[in-house]
Amino acid sequence: MTVPILATRSLAKRFGGVVATDRVDLAVAEGELRCIIGPNGAGKSTLFALLCGIYRPDAGTIRLKGKDVTTLPAFRRVRLGLGLTFQTNRAYHDLSVRQNLETPLRIARADAPKDAEERFRYALELFGLDPGSELPARELPHHRLQWLEIAMVLAAGPDILLLDEPTAGMSPEETMQTARVLQHLNRAGLTIVVVEHDIAFVREVAQSVTVLHQGRVFAEGSVADITAHEDVRKIYLGRA
């Protein structure tokens, strides 16, 4: 059997008496574009933080490219090929666009995918980002600041991209542009996992969907399977 590029087993996290993540089993295949959805309080943010290495689980394991990374900090996971973007934009707002894009190139992995630079250049073009721009990042509109962070992550040559609500605050047009770029990157071989609220975006990009509810995996399947799932509609999508 092919080893998943990212996998969890019985992953659990508590905050006092609150069970935020409850025995989550997740397996993402190499080359997949997976969306993780769920209502508020479902455990999405906690799962993301566990996958990143921001939190340590109380139980269970996380494997990246077959390696147990359960106790590794975020920067060690990045060095193994995990690319991360967060709900709160983490570009360097006082630096120029050029400086932001050059910074991750200094730590680019020697074993990065051969087409990593091509992916990076493609994203710059489609996002309309000038790699030589001296404009301070703080002066970019919200959607371009979000795109800049994605481009910065791509510059380091990740094998898998983990995105936390990358389209938050974007217009429908900006959201669909983000979707088109991610789809292209995925077709070029990049594995992508997106934690997202926007169902229109999920319908557009996802090959498979994991639904969380009360800290557990409630359902998994294709977009069509999930949107037709009556219980998922009740807890998340709502009834017509």
Backbone torsions as a table, in degrees:
resi	resn	phi	psi	omega
1	MET	NA	144.5	178.2
2	THR	-72.1	134.1	179.7
3	VAL	-76.8	128.5	177.3
4	PRO	-60.4	147.9	177.6
5	ILE	-72.8	-28.8	176.9
6	LEU	-141.3	129.6	-177.6
7	ALA	-150.0	145.8	172.5
8	THR	-124.1	155.5	177.9
9	ARG	-137.8	118.5	177.0
10	SER	50.5	41.8	-174.9
11	LEU	-74.3	128.8	-175.6
12	ALA	-139.6	142.4	177.0
13	LYS	-146.5	129.9	177.8
14	ARG	-117.6	148.7	170.1
15	PHE	-123.9	96.9	-172.4
16	GLY	64.4	-123.4	179.4
17	GLY	-90.5	1.9	-177.6
18	VAL	-94.4	124.1	176.1
19	VAL	-90.7	104.3	-176.7
20	ALA	-84.6	-36.8	177.6
21	THR	-132.8	126.0	-169.1
22	ASP	-125.2	95.1	173.9
23	ARG	53.5	54.2	-177.5
24	VAL	-83.1	124.7	171.3
25	ASP	-107.7	123.5	-178.0
26	LEU	-138.2	136.1	177.4
27	ALA	-138.4	115.9	-179.5
28	VAL	-109.6	121.8	-179.1
29	ALA	-77.8	150.8	175.5
30	GLU	-59.9	133.6	179.9
31	GLY	86.5	2.5	-177.6
32	GLU	-86.2	154.4	169.2
33	LEU	-118.8	103.4	-173.9
34	ARG	-109.7	135.0	171.9
35	CYS	-110.2	139.1	176.5
36	ILE	-113.3	120.0	-176.5
37	ILE	-125.7	173.3	177.3
38	GLY	159.9	159.0	178.8
39	PRO	-67.5	168.0	175.6
40	ASN	-56.1	135.8	-179.9
41	GLY	83.7	7.9	-177.7
42	ALA	-75.7	-18.7	-178.9
43	GLY	109.4	8.6	-177.1
44	LYS	-62.7	-47.9	-177.6
45	SER	-64.6	-38.3	178.4
46	THR	-66.6	-43.3	177.9
47	LEU	-60.3	-43.9	178.4
48	PHE	-58.5	-46.6	-178.9
49	ALA	-63.8	-34.1	176.5
50	LEU	-68.2	-43.5	179.8
51	LEU	-64.5	-35.1	180.0
52	CYS	-73.1	-30.7	-173.1
53	GLY	100.1	9.1	176.2
54	ILE	-72.5	-41.4	173.5
55	TYR	-108.2	152.9	169.5
56	ARG	-103.2	137.4	-179.4
57	PRO	-71.8	155.9	173.4
58	ASP	-81.9	-23.2	177.9
59	ALA	-157.8	160.3	176.8
60	GLY	93.2	178.7	-175.6
61	THR	-134.6	156.9	173.8
62	ILE	-128.1	130.2	178.4
63	ARG	-122.3	133.7	177.7
64	LEU	-120.9	118.2	-178.0
65	LYS	54.0	37.1	177.0
66	GLY	85.9	-7.3	-177.4
67	LYS	-99.5	137.1	177.2
68	ASP	-73.2	114.5	-178.3
69	VAL	-115.5	15.9	-172.0
70	THR	-51.7	-38.4	-176.0
71	THR	-104.8	2.7	-177.8
72	LEU	-78.4	140.6	175.2
73	PRO	-71.0	168.0	-174.7
74	ALA	-57.4	-44.1	-174.9
75	PHE	-64.5	-30.3	177.1
76	ARG	-70.9	-36.1	177.9
77	ARG	-68.1	-37.8	177.1
78	VAL	-61.3	-41.6	180.0
79	ARG	-65.6	-22.4	177.2
80	LEU	-86.3	-4.1	175.4
81	GLY	116.4	11.8	178.2
82	LEU	-93.3	122.9	176.3
83	GLY	-102.5	136.8	-171.2
84	LEU	-129.8	136.1	164.0
85	THR	-130.2	152.1	-170.5
86	PHE	-120.7	165.7	176.4
87	GLN	-59.1	-42.6	176.4
88	THR	-88.2	119.3	-174.7
89	ASN	-59.2	132.9	-175.8
90	ARG	-117.3	21.8	169.0
91	ALA	-66.8	160.3	178.9
92	TYR	-85.9	99.5	-168.6
93	HIS	-67.5	-24.9	-179.6
94	ASP	-88.4	-7.8	177.3
95	LEU	-95.2	160.9	178.5
96	SER	-74.5	166.5	175.2
97	VAL	-57.0	-44.9	179.5
98	ARG	-58.2	-47.5	-178.2
99	GLN	-64.9	-38.0	176.9
100	ASN	-61.5	-42.2	-176.9
101	LEU	-75.4	-27.4	179.6
102	GLU	-79.4	-28.8	-175.7
103	THR	-56.8	-50.8	-178.9
104	PRO	-69.2	-20.7	178.6
105	LEU	-64.1	-24.7	-179.9
106	ARG	-71.1	-20.7	-179.4
107	ILE	-116.9	17.8	179.7
108	ALA	-59.2	140.0	-175.8
109	ARG	-73.0	139.0	177.1
110	ALA	-65.3	-28.3	-178.8
111	ASP	-101.0	25.1	178.5
112	ALA	-62.9	153.6	177.9
113	PRO	-54.2	147.5	-176.0
114	LYS	-60.4	-31.7	-177.4
115	ASP	-97.5	17.7	-177.8
116	ALA	-60.5	-42.5	-179.2
117	GLU	-66.5	-37.1	178.3
118	GLU	-63.4	-40.9	176.9
119	ARG	-62.0	-43.9	-179.7
120	PHE	-61.0	-48.1	-178.6
121	ARG	-64.9	-37.8	178.0
122	TYR	-62.2	-45.7	-179.4
123	ALA	-62.6	-41.5	177.6
124	LEU	-57.6	-45.2	-177.8
125	GLU	-65.4	-48.7	-176.0
126	LEU	-71.6	-29.0	177.8
127	PHE	-85.3	-7.0	178.7
128	GLY	68.6	38.2	-178.8
129	LEU	-105.6	125.2	178.7
130	ASP	-89.0	114.1	-176.7
131	PRO	-66.1	-12.7	178.4
132	GLY	-101.4	5.2	-175.1
133	SER	-68.2	134.2	176.3
134	GLU	-96.5	8.5	178.2
135	LEU	-65.8	129.1	176.2
136	PRO	-59.9	139.4	-177.3
137	ALA	-58.0	-32.6	-178.3
138	ARG	-63.2	-17.9	-179.2
139	GLU	-90.2	-3.5	176.7
140	LEU	-73.4	146.0	171.4
141	PRO	-64.7	161.3	-172.8
142	HIS	-51.8	-48.1	-174.5
143	HIS	-65.9	-36.6	179.3
144	ARG	-72.6	-30.4	174.9
145	LEU	-65.3	-39.7	175.4
146	GLN	-64.0	-42.5	179.3
147	TRP	-65.7	-36.7	177.9
148	LEU	-60.1	-41.9	-179.8
149	GLU	-64.3	-40.8	177.1
150	ILE	-61.8	-44.0	179.5
151	ALA	-62.2	-38.9	178.1
152	MET	-61.0	-41.4	178.9
153	VAL	-65.6	-41.2	179.8
154	LEU	-65.2	-30.2	-179.3
155	ALA	-61.0	-28.5	-179.1
156	ALA	-81.6	-5.3	175.6
157	GLY	73.5	52.5	-179.0
158	PRO	-72.7	158.3	172.0
159	ASP	-91.1	-26.4	-179.3
160	ILE	-142.1	136.8	-178.1
161	LEU	-110.6	125.1	-179.5
162	LEU	-115.6	114.4	-171.9
163	LEU	-118.7	131.3	178.9
164	ASP	-106.2	104.5	179.0
165	GLU	47.4	61.9	-175.4
166	PRO	-67.8	-17.6	-177.2
167	THR	-105.2	10.2	-179.6
168	ALA	-58.4	129.7	178.4
169	GLY	82.4	2.1	-179.7
170	MET	-90.2	154.8	173.0
171	SER	-73.2	164.6	176.7
172	PRO	-55.6	-39.3	180.0
173	GLU	-66.4	-43.0	178.7
174	GLU	-66.7	-37.0	177.5
175	THR	-62.6	-44.4	-179.3
176	MET	-69.5	-31.9	174.6
177	GLN	-64.8	-42.1	175.5
178	THR	-60.1	-42.4	179.2
179	ALA	-60.3	-44.0	-178.8
180	ARG	-62.7	-40.9	180.0
181	VAL	-65.8	-45.2	179.8
182	LEU	-63.6	-39.0	177.6
183	GLN	-61.9	-43.4	178.9
184	HIS	-63.1	-45.2	179.9
185	LEU	-61.2	-38.3	178.1
186	ASN	-67.2	-42.4	177.6
187	ARG	-62.9	-27.6	178.2
188	ALA	-80.5	0.3	173.1
189	GLY	111.8	-1.6	-178.6
190	LEU	-82.4	127.6	174.9
191	THR	-76.9	134.3	-176.4
192	ILE	-133.7	132.9	174.0
193	VAL	-123.5	125.8	-176.6
194	VAL	-122.7	124.7	168.7
195	VAL	-91.4	121.1	-168.0
196	GLU	-149.4	149.4	174.3
197	HIS	-99.4	-29.7	-170.3
198	ASP	-75.3	105.2	-175.9
199	ILE	-67.9	-32.5	176.6
200	ALA	-61.1	-42.0	177.5
201	PHE	-65.1	-44.0	179.7
202	VAL	-60.9	-44.4	178.4
203	ARG	-60.2	-34.3	-176.8
204	GLU	-73.1	-39.8	-168.3
205	VAL	-107.7	-30.7	-165.1
206	ALA	-71.6	137.8	166.7
207	GLN	-89.5	-34.0	177.6
208	SER	-145.5	156.2	-174.7
209	VAL	-132.9	136.1	171.1
210	THR	-111.1	127.4	178.8
211	VAL	-104.9	124.2	174.7
212	LEU	-100.3	144.4	175.8
213	HIS	-151.7	124.2	-179.0
214	GLN	52.7	40.9	174.4
215	GLY	82.4	-1.6	-178.0
216	ARG	-117.6	159.7	171.4
217	VAL	-73.5	115.5	-176.3
218	PHE	-91.5	-36.9	-179.9
219	ALA	-160.9	154.7	174.2
220	GLU	-142.7	148.6	177.4
221	GLY	162.9	-169.0	176.8
222	SER	-71.5	167.4	176.8
223	VAL	-57.9	-42.7	179.9
224	ALA	-62.3	-42.6	179.4
225	ASP	-62.4	-44.7	-175.1
226	ILE	-70.4	-43.5	-178.2
227	THR	-70.5	-21.0	177.5
228	ALA	-92.1	-7.5	-176.4
229	HIS	-73.1	115.5	-173.3
230	GLU	-60.6	-41.7	-178.4
231	ASP	-69.9	-34.3	175.5
232	VAL	-65.0	-41.0	178.2
233	ARG	-60.0	-37.4	-179.3
234	LYS	-67.9	-43.5	-173.6
235	ILE	-86.2	-21.5	-171.4
236	TYR	-133.8	-52.7	-172.7
237	LEU	-81.7	-21.6	-178.7
238	GLY	85.0	162.5	179.6
239	ARG	-95.9	148.8	175.5
240	ALA	-70.6	NA	NA
